[in-house]
Amino acid sequence: MAEPTLTLTLNNIRDEVAHSLYGNTAYDDLAAAEKTIVDRRIRDGLARFYGAREWGFLKVWTTLTTEASTA
């Protein structure tokens, strides 16, 4: 089965942000200070996404209590 095309890893996102900021460069090829900037931009983007509205997947809808050793 083929992997979904919308799958992104943190490394993919880092490479895309590095490319956007520094041209045709992979994250792993950046200097430490540049990596810090890329990581800050990613964190800023996540904060903007999560803060944009009340996302249903971030809410606790119910709690589930379980009991050990029962079937």
N, CA, C and O atoms as a Tinker XYZ file with bonds, in Angstrom:
   284  protein
     1  N      0.850000   -1.180000    0.000000    73     2
     2  CA     0.000000    0.000000    0.000000    64     1     3
     3  C      0.893000    1.240000    0.000000    63     2     4     5
     4  O      1.866000    1.310000    0.751000    81     3
     5  N      0.566000    2.196000   -0.826000    73     3     6
     6  CA     1.355000    3.421000   -0.928000    64     5     7
     7  C      1.104000    4.307000    0.280000    63     6     8     9
     8  O      0.006000    4.338000    0.836000    81     7
     9  N      2.140000    5.022000    0.668000    73     7    10
    10  CA     2.016000    5.952000    1.788000    64     9    11
    11  C      1.222000    7.180000    1.342000    63    10    12    13
    12  O      1.391000    7.648000    0.216000    81    11
    13  N      0.360000    7.705000    2.214000    73    11    14
    14  CA    -0.403000    8.906000    1.852000    64    13    15
    15  C      0.530000   10.060000    1.485000    63    14    16    17
    16  O      1.605000   10.205000    2.067000    81    15
    17  N      0.124000   10.863000    0.538000    73    15    18
    18  CA     0.978000   11.955000    0.071000    64    17    19
    19  C      0.965000   13.165000    0.988000    63    18    20    21
    20  O      1.802000   14.054000    0.832000    81    19
    21  N      0.045000   13.226000    1.936000    73    19    22
    22  CA    -0.011000   14.363000    2.846000    64    21    23
    23  C      0.772000   14.125000    4.130000    63    22    24    25
    24  O      0.719000   14.946000    5.045000    81    23
    25  N      1.488000   13.024000    4.211000    73    23    26
    26  CA     2.258000   12.714000    5.401000    64    25    27
    27  C      3.516000   13.572000    5.452000    63    26    28    29
    28  O      4.309000   13.574000    4.510000    81    27
    29  N      3.697000   14.297000    6.546000    73    27    30
    30  CA     4.892000   15.101000    6.754000    64    29    31
    31  C      5.508000   14.746000    8.095000    63    30    32    33
    32  O      4.801000   14.539000    9.081000    81    31
    33  N      6.816000   14.678000    8.124000    73    31    34
    34  CA     7.522000   14.486000    9.380000    64    33    35
    35  C      8.102000   15.833000    9.802000    63    34    36    37
    36  O      8.119000   16.788000    9.026000    81    35
    37  N      8.571000   15.892000   11.035000    73    35    38
    38  CA     9.220000   17.119000   11.498000    64    37    39
    39  C     10.420000   17.442000   10.615000    63    38    40    41
    40  O     10.680000   18.611000   10.327000    81    39
    41  N     11.152000   16.419000   10.182000    73    39    42
    42  CA    12.302000   16.659000    9.303000    64    41    43
    43  C     11.868000   17.265000    7.974000    63    42    44    45
    44  O     12.541000   18.156000    7.455000    81    43
    45  N     10.747000   16.794000    7.412000    73    43    46
    46  CA    10.223000   17.390000    6.175000    64    45    47
    47  C      9.894000   18.863000    6.368000    63    46    48    49
    48  O     10.231000   19.700000    5.531000    81    47
    49  N      9.234000   19.169000    7.476000    73    47    50
    50  CA     8.847000   20.551000    7.753000    64    49    51
    51  C     10.088000   21.411000    7.964000    63    50    52    53
    52  O     10.152000   22.533000    7.462000    81    51
    53  N     11.068000   20.905000    8.694000    73    51    54
    54  CA    12.309000   21.654000    8.897000    64    53    55
    55  C     12.996000   21.949000    7.573000    63    54    56    57
    56  O     13.466000   23.065000    7.352000    81    55
    57  N     13.059000   20.956000    6.693000    73    55    58
    58  CA    13.690000   21.164000    5.382000    64    57    59
    59  C     12.940000   22.217000    4.570000    63    58    60    61
    60  O     13.562000   23.055000    3.916000    81    59
    61  N     11.603000   22.178000    4.607000    73    59    62
    62  CA    10.819000   23.158000    3.852000    64    61    63
    63  C     11.017000   24.573000    4.384000    63    62    64    65
    64  O     11.157000   25.515000    3.604000    81    63
    65  N     11.029000   24.726000    5.706000    73    63    66
    66  CA    11.234000   26.055000    6.289000    64    65    67
    67  C     12.658000   26.530000    6.012000    63    66    68    69
    68  O     12.862000   27.702000    5.695000    81    67
    69  N     13.640000   25.648000    6.124000    73    67    70
    70  CA    15.028000   26.006000    5.818000    64    69    71
    71  C     15.141000   26.458000    4.368000    63    70    72    73
    72  O     15.812000   27.447000    4.071000    81    71
    73  N     14.486000   25.734000    3.467000    73    71    74
    74  CA    14.518000   26.099000    2.050000    64    73    75
    75  C     13.879000   27.468000    1.834000    63    74    76    77
    76  O     14.387000   28.279000    1.060000    81    75
    77  N     12.775000   27.722000    2.513000    73    75    78
    78  CA    12.076000   28.991000    2.381000    64    77    79
    79  C     12.928000   30.159000    2.890000    63    78    80    81
    80  O     12.935000   31.235000    2.291000    81    79
    81  N     13.643000   29.941000    3.995000    73    79    82
    82  CA    14.435000   31.015000    4.595000    64    81    83
    83  C     15.809000   31.189000    3.964000    63    82    84    85
    84  O     16.290000   32.311000    3.807000    81    83
    85  N     16.440000   30.072000    3.603000    73    83    86
    86  CA    17.853000   30.120000    3.212000    64    85    87
    87  C     18.134000   29.603000    1.807000    63    86    88    89
    88  O     19.294000   29.395000    1.452000    81    87
    89  N     17.114000   29.396000    1.016000    73    87    90
    90  CA    17.331000   28.914000   -0.345000    64    89    91
    91  C     17.430000   27.403000   -0.391000    63    90    92    93
    92  O     16.860000   26.715000    0.455000    81    91
    93  N     18.128000   26.896000   -1.348000    73    91    94
    94  CA    18.206000   25.455000   -1.589000    64    93    95
    95  C     19.136000   24.781000   -0.579000    63    94    96    97
    96  O     20.218000   24.308000   -0.927000    81    95
    97  N     18.692000   24.749000    0.671000    73    95    98
    98  CA    19.504000   24.214000    1.762000    64    97    99
    99  C     18.666000   23.310000    2.641000    63    98   100   101
   100  O     17.532000   23.649000    2.979000    81    99
   101  N     19.209000   22.168000    3.013000    73    99   102
   102  CA    18.536000   21.262000    3.943000    64   101   103
   103  C     18.810000   21.704000    5.377000    63   102   104   105
   104  O     19.833000   22.327000    5.661000    81   103
   105  N     17.903000   21.383000    6.258000    73   103   106
   106  CA    18.029000   21.755000    7.671000    64   105   107
   107  C     19.348000   21.269000    8.256000    63   106   108   109
   108  O     20.025000   22.010000    8.968000    81   107
   109  N     19.713000   20.031000    7.957000    73   107   110
   110  CA    20.937000   19.450000    8.532000    64   109   111
   111  C     22.199000   20.170000    8.086000    63   110   112   113
   112  O     23.235000   20.045000    8.739000    81   111
   113  N     22.141000   20.918000    6.995000    73   111   114
   114  CA    23.304000   21.644000    6.492000    64   113   115
   115  C     23.442000   23.046000    7.063000    63   114   116   117
   116  O     24.414000   23.740000    6.766000    81   115
   117  N     22.489000   23.470000    7.873000    73   115   118
   118  CA    22.509000   24.816000    8.441000    64   117   119
   119  C     23.431000   24.905000    9.648000    63   118   120   121
   120  O     23.739000   23.899000   10.288000    81   119
   121  N     23.862000   26.115000    9.946000    73   119   122
   122  CA    24.620000   26.387000   11.169000    64   121   123
   123  C     23.660000   26.334000   12.352000    63   122   124   125
   124  O     22.444000   26.416000   12.176000    81   123
   125  N     24.198000   26.198000   13.534000    73   123   126
   126  CA    23.377000   26.070000   14.746000    64   125   127
   127  C     22.437000   27.255000   14.922000    63   126   128   129
   128  O     21.273000   27.070000   15.279000    81   127
   129  N     22.919000   28.462000   14.680000    73   127   130
   130  CA    22.077000   29.657000   14.839000    64   129   131
   131  C     20.930000   29.647000   13.829000    63   130   132   133
   132  O     19.814000   30.049000   14.159000    81   131
   133  N     21.194000   29.193000   12.609000    73   131   134
   134  CA    20.153000   29.122000   11.594000    64   133   135
   135  C     19.122000   28.056000   11.945000    63   134   136   137
   136  O     17.928000   28.250000   11.715000    81   135
   137  N     19.571000   26.932000   12.499000    73   135   138
   138  CA    18.638000   25.885000   12.940000    64   137   139
   139  C     17.720000   26.417000   14.025000    63   138   140   141
   140  O     16.534000   26.090000   14.055000    81   139
   141  N     18.262000   27.237000   14.919000    73   139   142
   142  CA    17.459000   27.842000   15.984000    64   141   143
   143  C     16.361000   28.715000   15.388000    63   142   144   145
   144  O     15.221000   28.688000   15.853000    81   143
   145  N     16.703000   29.486000   14.362000    73   143   146
   146  CA    15.718000   30.344000   13.709000    64   145   147
   147  C     14.629000   29.516000   13.045000    63   146   148   149
   148  O     13.448000   29.844000   13.161000    81   147
   149  N     15.008000   28.445000   12.348000    73   147   150
   150  CA    14.030000   27.561000   11.702000    64   149   151
   151  C     13.093000   26.971000   12.752000    63   150   152   153
   152  O     11.876000   26.977000   12.566000    81   151
   153  N     13.642000   26.464000   13.845000    73   151   154
   154  CA    12.814000   25.858000   14.895000    64   153   155
   155  C     11.878000   26.879000   15.526000    63   154   156   157
   156  O     10.741000   26.548000   15.864000    81   155
   157  N     12.338000   28.113000   15.689000    73   155   158
   158  CA    11.475000   29.169000   16.231000    64   157   159
   159  C     10.338000   29.491000   15.283000    63   158   160   161
   160  O      9.209000   29.714000   15.718000    81   159
   161  N     10.625000   29.519000   13.991000    73   159   162
   162  CA     9.577000   29.783000   13.002000    64   161   163
   163  C      8.523000   28.680000   13.021000    63   162   164   165
   164  O      7.331000   28.958000   12.895000    81   163
   165  N      8.955000   27.439000   13.177000    73   163   166
   166  CA     8.010000   26.320000   13.242000    64   165   167
   167  C      7.140000   26.436000   14.490000    63   166   168   169
   168  O      5.923000   26.265000   14.418000    81   167
   169  N      7.760000   26.728000   15.635000    73   167   170
   170  CA     6.985000   26.895000   16.871000    64   169   171
   171  C      5.993000   28.049000   16.740000    63   170   172   173
   172  O      4.858000   27.950000   17.207000    81   171
   173  N      6.422000   29.151000   16.102000    73   171   174
   174  CA     5.529000   30.289000   15.900000    64   173   175
   175  C      4.350000   29.894000   15.020000    63   174   176   177
   176  O      3.211000   30.272000   15.295000    81   175
   177  N      4.619000   29.141000   13.972000    73   175   178
   178  CA     3.542000   28.684000   13.094000    64   177   179
   179  C      2.551000   27.784000   13.810000    63   178   180   181
   180  O      1.341000   27.901000   13.613000    81   179
   181  N      3.068000   26.883000   14.643000    73   179   182
   182  CA     2.181000   26.015000   15.422000    64   181   183
   183  C      1.324000   26.826000   16.387000    63   182   184   185
   184  O      0.131000   26.563000   16.530000    81   183
   185  N      1.924000   27.806000   17.045000    73   183   186
   186  CA     1.173000   28.645000   17.981000    64   185   187
   187  C      0.079000   29.416000   17.256000    63   186   188   189
   188  O     -1.027000   29.562000   17.778000    81   187
   189  N      0.377000   29.912000   16.055000    73   187   190
   190  CA    -0.633000   30.627000   15.276000    64   189   191
   191  C     -1.759000   29.690000   14.850000    63   190   192   193
   192  O     -2.931000   30.065000   14.886000    81   191
   193  N     -1.404000   28.476000   14.447000    73   191   194
   194  CA    -2.420000   27.501000   14.045000    64   193   195
   195  C     -3.331000   27.145000   15.211000    63   194   196   197
   196  O     -4.554000   27.211000   15.092000    81   195
   197  N     -2.732000   26.765000   16.344000    73   195   198
   198  CA    -3.539000   26.348000   17.490000    64   197   199
   199  C     -4.354000   27.494000   18.067000    63   198   200   201
   200  O     -5.445000   27.273000   18.591000    81   199
   201  N     -3.842000   28.711000   17.979000    73   199   202
   202  CA    -4.539000   29.860000   18.542000    64   201   203
   203  C     -5.535000   30.502000   17.609000    63   202   204   205
   204  O     -6.230000   31.439000   18.001000    81   203
   205  N     -5.624000   30.018000   16.370000    73   203   206
   206  CA    -6.482000   30.652000   15.374000    64   205   207
   207  C     -7.967000   30.489000   15.679000    63   206   208   209
   208  O     -8.774000   31.347000   15.323000    81   207
   209  N     -8.321000   29.405000   16.327000    73   207   210
   210  CA    -9.723000   29.147000   16.657000    64   209   211
   211  C     -9.792000   28.074000   17.710000    63   210   212   213
   212  O     -8.764000   27.542000   18.129000    81   211
   213  N    -10.999000   27.747000   18.144000    73   211   214
   214  CA   -11.178000   26.669000   19.114000    64   213   215
   215  C    -11.283000   25.357000   18.355000    63   214   216   217
   216  O    -12.336000   25.028000   17.809000    81   215
   217  N    -10.198000   24.619000   18.324000    73   215   218
   218  CA   -10.145000   23.351000   17.599000    64   217   219
   219  C    -10.780000   22.256000   18.444000    63   218   220   221
   220  O    -10.424000   22.086000   19.610000    81   219
   221  N    -11.707000   21.522000   17.871000    73   219   222
   222  CA   -12.385000   20.443000   18.580000    64   221   223
   223  C    -11.450000   19.337000   19.023000    63   222   224   225
   224  O    -11.675000   18.719000   20.063000    81   223
   225  N    -10.393000   19.073000   18.245000    73   223   226
   226  CA    -9.488000   17.981000   18.601000    64   225   227
   227  C     -8.574000   18.330000   19.777000    63   226   228   229
   228  O     -7.835000   17.474000   20.261000    81   227
   229  N     -8.621000   19.570000   20.232000    73   227   230
   230  CA    -7.820000   19.957000   21.395000    64   229   231
   231  C     -8.642000   19.952000   22.687000    63   230   232   233
   232  O     -8.105000   20.191000   23.769000    81   231
   233  N     -9.941000   19.680000   22.573000    73   231   234
   234  CA   -10.804000   19.678000   23.757000    64   233   235
   235  C    -10.949000   18.277000   24.317000    63   234   236   237
   236  O    -10.925000   17.293000   23.577000    81   235
   237  N    -11.099000   18.196000   25.620000    73   235   238
   238  CA   -11.412000   16.933000   26.274000    64   237   239
   239  C    -12.927000   16.790000   26.248000    63   238   240   241
   240  O    -13.642000   17.627000   26.799000    81   239
   241  N    -13.418000   15.730000   25.610000    73   239   242
   242  CA   -14.853000   15.538000   25.461000    64   241   243
   243  C    -15.440000   14.660000   26.557000    63   242   244   245
   244  O    -16.594000   14.834000   26.948000    81   243
   245  N    -14.652000   13.725000   27.045000    73   243   246
   246  CA   -15.148000   12.822000   28.076000    64   245   247
   247  C    -13.954000   12.206000   28.786000    63   246   248   249
   248  O    -12.820000   12.307000   28.317000    81   247
   249  N    -14.209000   11.586000   29.891000    73   247   250
   250  CA   -13.170000   10.840000   30.584000    64   249   251
   251  C    -13.584000    9.381000   30.624000    63   250   252   253
   252  O    -14.772000    9.063000   30.583000    81   251
   253  N    -12.629000    8.522000   30.702000    73   251   254
   254  CA   -12.884000    7.090000   30.723000    64   253   255
   255  C    -12.142000    6.513000   31.920000    63   254   256   257
   256  O    -10.921000    6.627000   32.024000    81   255
   257  N    -12.880000    5.907000   32.802000    73   255   258
   258  CA   -12.289000    5.268000   33.978000    64   257   259
   259  C    -12.248000    3.764000   33.744000    63   258   260   261
   260  O    -13.257000    3.152000   33.395000    81   259
   261  N    -11.089000    3.185000   33.936000    73   259   262
   262  CA   -10.948000    1.737000   33.763000    64   261   263
   263  C    -10.561000    1.089000   35.070000    63   262   264   265
   264  O    -10.083000    1.747000   35.994000    81   263
   265  N    -10.775000   -0.200000   35.132000    73   263   266
   266  CA   -10.443000   -0.972000   36.332000    64   265   267
   267  C     -9.537000   -2.118000   35.923000    63   266   268   269
   268  O     -9.829000   -2.856000   34.982000    81   267
   269  N     -8.454000   -2.253000   36.629000    73   267   270
   270  CA    -7.480000   -3.293000   36.298000    64   269   271
   271  C     -8.023000   -4.691000   36.622000    63   270   272   273
   272  O     -8.846000   -4.852000   37.523000    81   271
   273  N     -7.567000   -5.669000   35.897000    73   271   274
   274  CA    -7.873000   -7.090000   36.119000    64   273   275
   275  C     -9.344000   -7.436000   35.967000    63   274   276   277
   276  O     -9.837000   -8.333000   36.650000    81   275
   277  N    -10.042000   -6.756000   35.102000    73   275   278
   278  CA   -11.425000   -7.118000   34.822000    64   277   279
   279  C    -11.567000   -7.365000   33.322000    63   278   280   281
   280  O    -10.825000   -6.806000   32.514000    81   279
   281  N    -12.517000   -8.198000   32.974000    73   279   282
   282  CA   -12.734000   -8.499000   31.553000    64   281   283
   283  C    -13.886000   -7.671000   31.027000    63   282   284
   284  O    -14.233000   -7.773000   29.851000    81   283
